[in-house]
Amino acid sequence: MALKAGIVGLPNVGKSTLFNAITQAGAESANYPFCTIDPNVGVVEVPDERLDKLTELVVPNRTVPTAFEFVDIAGLVRGASKGEGLGNKFLAHIREVDAIVHVVRCFEDENITHVDGKINPISDIQTINLELILADVESVEKRIERSKKNMKGGNKQYAQEVEVLERIKEALYNDQPARSVELTDEEKLIVRDLHLLTLKPVLYAANVSEDGVTEADSNPFVQQVKEFAAAEGAEVVPISAKVEAEIAELEGEDKAMFLEELGLSASGLDRLIQAAYRLLGLYTYFTAGVQEVRAWTIRKGTKAPQAAGVIHSDFERGFIRAEVVSYNDLVAAGSMNSARERGQLRLEGKDYVVQDGDVMHFRFNV
């Protein structure tokens, strides 16, 4: 499944610099507002040590990691919901992503212009949030008006739609995002086609200075962001765009040594992706054969036929059963044959819920 995260924030908070560092896509970055107009897109491989280990065990012809797509969306400003700063165009780009990575500037630097002339991460967050809320208010009000007209025909479907939308509108009027409203699965389907901006899950990337990457926990700006995020159940990933740019140029042992020198267990990109997976409720399962070892991304709770469908629709349509072994059991056994001999290779049917780290082989007939 193709997953897409939109990197948003005010101008000059480090969005494009961060995007360049983690994707090495060469997106333009400059010290003035609106240097990004059309969204830059970069696809990055999702690092997974389990995939490396499976490659060692199986020795396939090729190894294919799963991927994550990052979209660098231009800096929003006050009035974006009314078209300021090409805001309508930028907001449309946000509607297309699965999740929002909100980059917040958490460092002082007199050489880098701030659009408001001062560093205030909470004010920055609230500026972006307000524009997203205002855009959603307009969408919700238009739909309510239309649904009320359709209610006159006696269709109960529209009455339910109005009830759900009124609850969301009330939250928006109180400066709360649509995701703060508890919705049933049925109610989520009702509003899905509205593509509400504030319904999308958010994680915050606290952009710190190069010198401050190892002291993020004591950074007062980062602490402010963490307190704000905690109130809405969001996660914060401290990250230095400048450090990530240096890491992006290293590989293997050089990269590991550099991270060790900084006192980091993982790069900002790795931590950002891990946080995005948690945010979206994503799992990874694997297929492992001589031809190919490959990682596949699914949502938590996905059953075996739908997981097979990620590979090809024929796999889901003609699903018979799945041969499954957990990653840990396979590594402990040393090979698929040994896992089978130990009784750790299971046959699972259509109701099996795939677990993170499952190694699977699908049987199907079409």
Secondary structure, DSSP 8 states (H G I E B T S, - for coil): ---EEEEE-STTSSHHHHHHHHH-------SSTTS--S-EEEEEE---HHHHHHHHHH--SEEE--EEEEEE-----TTGGGTGGGHHHHHHHHHT-SEEEEEEE-S--TTS--TTSS--HHHHHHHHHHHHHHHHHHHHHHHHHHHHHHHTTT-HHHHHHHHHHHHHHHHHHTT--GGGS---HHHHHHHGGG--GGGS-EEEEEE--STTGGGGGG-HHHHHHHHHHHHTT-EEEEE-HHHHHHHTT--HHHHHHHHHHHT-SS-HHHHHHHHHHHHHTEEEEEEE-SSEEEEEEEETT-BHHHHHHHH-HHHHHTEEEEEEEEHHHHHHHSSHHHHHHTT--EEE-TT-B--TTEEEEEEE--
